């Protein structure tokens, strides 16, 4: 499942969900790299 995270104040990354982290962040995989950051909430339509 694709998820989007925010790293820092203005950088966002979209990748495949890897796992939830204990600090409330999530990890996503982009190619062979794994990034962690704050998940972006989905907007209600």
C-alpha positions, 0 to 999 in steps of 0.5 A: 500500500502506498503511503505518504510521509513528511520529512522535515518541514516541507519534504514529502516522500511517497512509497510502499508502507513498511512498518509503524514505528513506536514514536508515531512515525511510519517507514516507507520504502522507495527503491532500496531506501527506507525513509521514516517520517510523520504520516500524512492523513487522508482527506475526506471526499 
